C-alpha cells in the first residue's frame, strides 16, 4: 500500500516582514487533515511553536528559520526514504518573493535585502524533495508576494520540474486572510482540493 508523508510549514511571525495572522493555523489544520482524514504515516509540522521531531541521537528543531529548515531538508532527504507508489506532500503558508528570476519562500528570519542568503528557492526545495524516492511530490504554496517593496512580484512564474504544484494566488496577487473565517483564503478551497488529490493518488 502506498505511503503518504507531508511537510507542513506555517509562519505568522517574521523578523523582517509583515506578520501574518492565520498561516500557522492553516498549517495546523492541514496537519490535522493529513493525520485524521488522509491517514498519512508521517507529517512534519514547522511553526513558531511546533514540538521538535523526536529522533536519536538528537531531536530536530521545527522552528521555521532558514538554517533549521534548510538543514532538515538537506540532511533528512539525502537518501531515498519512500518508494514506488508513495507520495510526499509539501505545504507552505507564509510570504514568498520573486528574486532574480527565481521563486523563493521567505522563512521567519529571511531578510528581503538578502534573499539568496536567507530564503529557500522553490527549485532547491523541489530538488531536495525529489530525492526521497516517492513517485509523486506535490507542492501547495500559499505564498503571496513579500512586502519588501510596492513593486514586488509574487511566486508562481517558475515551473518546478518533476512535481505537481498548486499556488494560492497569481504572481501579481496577494493571498488574503479572512477575518470572518480566521483562515487564509486559499485554505477555504484547499480542503476539497486535498481530498480530490488524495483520491487521485
Kinemage of the C-alpha trace (Angstrom):
@kinemage 1
@onewidth
@group {chain A} dominant
@subgroup {mainchain}
@vectorlist {calphas} color= white
{ca unk a 1} P 0.000 0.000 0.000
{ca unk a 2} L 1.264 3.478 -0.896
{ca unk a 3} L 2.689 5.653 1.864
{ca unk a 4} L 1.812 9.321 2.267
{ca unk a 5} L 4.173 11.750 4.004
{ca unk a 6} L 3.826 15.522 4.386
{ca unk a 7} L 5.953 18.505 5.351
{ca unk a 8} L 3.726 21.333 6.577
{ca unk a 9} L 5.008 24.856 7.254
{ca unk a 10} L 3.049 27.856 8.546
{ca unk a 11} L 4.706 31.142 9.550
{ca unk a 12} L 2.928 34.005 11.305
{ca unk a 13} L 5.846 35.822 12.919
{ca unk a 14} L 8.552 37.309 10.722
{ca unk a 15} L 11.646 39.169 11.894
{ca unk a 16} L 11.822 41.375 8.794
{ca unk a 17} L 8.414 41.170 7.111
{ca unk a 18} L 4.811 41.954 7.994
{ca unk a 19} L 3.340 39.408 10.404
{ca unk a 20} L 0.554 37.124 9.222
{ca unk a 21} L -2.437 36.052 11.313
{ca unk a 22} L -3.556 32.650 10.102
{ca unk a 23} L -0.674 30.881 8.334
{ca unk a 24} L 0.162 28.874 11.451
{ca unk a 25} L -3.489 27.906 11.972
{ca unk a 26} L -3.734 26.797 8.344
{ca unk a 27} L -0.658 24.613 8.771
{ca unk a 28} L -2.111 23.048 11.934
{ca unk a 29} L -5.382 22.374 10.082
{ca unk a 30} L -3.519 20.754 7.180
{ca unk a 31} L -1.609 18.538 9.605
{ca unk a 32} L -4.848 17.550 11.314
{ca unk a 33} L -6.454 16.695 7.966
{ca unk a 34} L -3.441 14.637 6.890
{ca unk a 35} L -3.419 12.638 10.129
{ca unk a 36} L -7.158 12.052 10.540
{ca unk a 37} L -8.821 12.065 7.116
{ca unk a 38} L -5.775 11.492 4.922
{ca unk a 39} L -4.289 8.764 7.183
{ca unk a 40} L -0.756 9.963 6.412
{ca unk a 41} L 2.015 7.938 8.037
{ca unk a 42} L 4.309 10.938 8.702
{ca unk a 43} L 3.510 14.647 8.999
{ca unk a 44} L 6.351 17.042 9.874
{ca unk a 45} L 4.977 20.373 11.174
{ca unk a 46} L 7.097 23.549 11.200
{ca unk a 47} L 5.647 26.590 13.020
{ca unk a 48} L 6.876 29.046 15.650
{ca unk a 49} L 5.837 26.744 18.499
{ca unk a 50} L 5.603 23.252 16.989
{ca unk a 51} L 7.275 20.475 19.012
{ca unk a 52} L 10.647 19.068 17.982
{ca unk a 53} L 10.786 15.945 15.844
{ca unk a 54} L 11.885 13.176 18.189
{ca unk a 55} L 14.754 11.190 16.701
{ca unk a 56} L 18.011 9.786 18.027
{ca unk a 57} L 20.647 10.860 18.835
{ca unk a 58} L 19.264 14.421 18.857
{ca unk a 59} L 15.800 15.883 18.315
{ca unk a 60} L 15.236 18.053 15.234
{ca unk a 61} L 14.023 21.606 15.835
{ca unk a 62} L 10.908 22.586 13.879
{ca unk a 63} L 11.346 26.356 14.097
{ca unk a 64} L 10.823 27.645 10.524
{ca unk a 65} L 14.112 29.531 10.232
{ca unk a 66} L 16.372 29.438 7.193
{ca unk a 67} L 19.112 27.366 8.858
{ca unk a 68} L 16.841 24.858 10.595
{ca unk a 69} L 14.567 24.154 7.626
{ca unk a 70} L 17.447 24.016 5.151
{ca unk a 71} L 19.291 21.557 7.374
{ca unk a 72} L 16.172 19.392 7.761
{ca unk a 73} L 15.618 19.180 4.003
{ca unk a 74} L 19.304 18.689 3.237
{ca unk a 75} L 20.027 16.077 5.905
{ca unk a 76} L 16.776 14.116 6.086
{ca unk a 77} L 16.306 13.895 2.321
{ca unk a 78} L 19.839 12.958 1.391
{ca unk a 79} L 18.833 9.390 0.525
{ca unk a 80} L 15.558 7.731 -0.544
{ca unk a 81} L 13.010 7.339 2.264
{ca unk a 82} L 9.980 6.451 0.149
{ca unk a 83} L 9.451 4.291 -2.905
{ca unk a 84} L 7.268 3.268 -5.828
{ca unk a 85} L 3.690 4.473 -5.473
{ca unk a 86} L 4.458 6.678 -2.452
{ca unk a 87} L 3.579 10.376 -2.160
{ca unk a 88} L 5.292 13.314 -0.481
{ca unk a 89} L 3.265 16.491 0.049
{ca unk a 90} L 4.793 19.887 0.881
{ca unk a 91} L 2.561 22.692 2.185
{ca unk a 92} L 3.793 26.232 2.853
{ca unk a 93} L 1.790 29.184 4.196
{ca unk a 94} L 3.731 32.427 4.511
{ca unk a 95} L 5.461 35.082 2.436
{ca unk a 96} L 7.048 34.435 -0.949
{ca unk a 97} L 9.267 36.557 -3.146
{ca unk a 98} L 10.377 36.615 -6.772
{ca unk a 99} L 14.080 37.486 -6.942
{ca unk a 100} L 16.491 37.371 -9.881
{ca unk a 101} L 14.031 35.309 -11.960
{ca unk a 102} L 13.589 32.692 -9.238
{ca unk a 103} L 10.830 31.952 -6.714
{ca unk a 104} L 11.696 31.930 -3.010
{ca unk a 105} L 9.861 31.010 0.180
{ca unk a 106} L 10.540 33.528 2.946
{ca unk a 107} L 11.203 31.943 6.337
{ca unk a 108} L 10.766 33.513 9.757
{ca unk a 109} L 14.249 35.082 9.731
{ca unk a 110} L 14.558 35.738 5.977
{ca unk a 111} L 15.939 39.132 5.004
{ca unk a 112} L 14.256 40.750 1.966
{ca unk a 113} L 17.558 42.549 1.351
{ca unk a 114} L 19.464 39.229 1.159
{ca unk a 115} L 17.017 36.798 -0.399
{ca unk a 116} L 19.597 34.366 -1.817
{ca unk a 117} L 21.382 34.056 1.533
{ca unk a 118} L 18.344 33.835 3.787
{ca unk a 119} L 15.399 32.284 1.876
{ca unk a 120} L 14.872 28.921 0.173
{ca unk a 121} L 14.297 28.770 -3.556
{ca unk a 122} L 11.406 26.632 -4.764
{ca unk a 123} L 13.818 24.974 -7.202
{ca unk a 124} L 16.197 23.951 -4.401
{ca unk a 125} L 13.316 22.643 -2.274
{ca unk a 126} L 11.997 20.638 -5.214
{ca unk a 127} L 15.393 19.094 -5.883
{ca unk a 128} L 15.710 18.010 -2.247
{ca unk a 129} L 12.192 16.581 -2.039
{ca unk a 130} L 12.594 14.526 -5.202
{ca unk a 131} L 15.498 12.679 -3.578
{ca unk a 132} L 13.046 10.997 -1.191
{ca unk a 133} L 12.242 8.378 -3.842
{ca unk a 134} L 8.469 8.970 -3.859
{ca unk a 135} L 6.689 8.585 -7.181
{ca unk a 136} L 4.752 11.802 -6.596
{ca unk a 137} L 5.833 15.074 -4.979
{ca unk a 138} L 3.038 17.626 -4.586
{ca unk a 139} L 3.618 21.275 -3.587
{ca unk a 140} L 0.902 23.505 -2.103
{ca unk a 141} L 2.326 27.044 -1.907
{ca unk a 142} L 0.148 29.673 -0.256
{ca unk a 143} L 2.764 32.402 -0.501
{ca unk a 144} L 1.834 35.873 -1.656
{ca unk a 145} L 4.408 38.464 -2.648
{ca unk a 146} L 6.521 39.674 0.258
{ca unk a 147} L 6.175 43.230 1.473
{ca unk a 148} L 9.710 44.378 0.682
{ca unk a 149} L 8.559 46.941 -1.867
{ca unk a 150} L 5.440 48.034 -3.695
{ca unk a 151} L 6.659 46.575 -6.958
{ca unk a 152} L 7.328 43.072 -5.684
{ca unk a 153} L 6.056 40.214 -7.813
{ca unk a 154} L 4.980 37.033 -6.086
{ca unk a 155} L 5.995 33.489 -6.784
{ca unk a 156} L 4.415 31.274 -9.416
{ca unk a 157} L 6.277 32.122 -12.615
{ca unk a 158} L 8.663 29.171 -12.278
{ca unk a 159} L 7.527 25.680 -13.195
{ca unk a 160} L 9.310 23.240 -10.890
{ca unk a 161} L 10.262 20.096 -12.785
{ca unk a 162} L 9.064 16.668 -11.712
{ca unk a 163} L 6.443 17.850 -9.201
{ca unk a 164} L 2.785 18.850 -9.133
{ca unk a 165} L 2.379 22.434 -7.881
{ca unk a 166} L -0.667 24.359 -6.633
{ca unk a 167} L -0.355 28.087 -5.875
{ca unk a 168} L -2.560 30.120 -3.557
{ca unk a 169} L -2.708 33.069 -5.966
{ca unk a 170} L -1.322 34.518 -9.171
{ca unk a 171} L 2.155 36.128 -9.091
{ca unk a 172} L 0.608 39.604 -9.249
{ca unk a 173} L -1.887 38.940 -6.443
{ca unk a 174} L -1.793 38.745 -2.674
{ca unk a 175} L -3.128 35.813 -0.701
{ca unk a 176} L -5.852 37.207 1.573
{ca unk a 177} L -6.546 36.366 5.193
{ca unk a 178} L -10.260 36.209 6.031
{ca unk a 179} L -11.117 37.663 9.442
{ca unk a 180} L -14.563 36.041 9.408
{ca unk a 181} L -13.182 32.529 8.995
{ca unk a 182} L -9.753 33.170 10.545
{ca unk a 183} L -8.025 31.336 7.703
{ca unk a 184} L -6.103 32.197 4.568
{ca unk a 185} L -8.428 32.429 1.545
{ca unk a 186} L -6.520 29.536 -0.100
{ca unk a 187} L -7.412 27.157 2.744
{ca unk a 188} L -11.126 27.501 2.020
{ca unk a 189} L -10.693 25.786 -1.359
{ca unk a 190} L -7.751 23.645 -0.313
{ca unk a 191} L -9.718 21.231 1.859
{ca unk a 192} L -11.717 19.951 -1.115
{ca unk a 193} L -8.622 20.062 -3.339
{ca unk a 194} L -6.644 17.975 -0.841
{ca unk a 195} L -9.438 15.414 -0.813
{ca unk a 196} L -9.548 15.301 -4.631
{ca unk a 197} L -5.768 14.926 -4.991
{ca unk a 198} L -5.699 12.272 -2.276
{ca unk a 199} L -8.305 10.221 -4.138
{ca unk a 200} L -6.404 10.692 -7.389
{ca unk a 201} L -3.344 9.046 -5.888
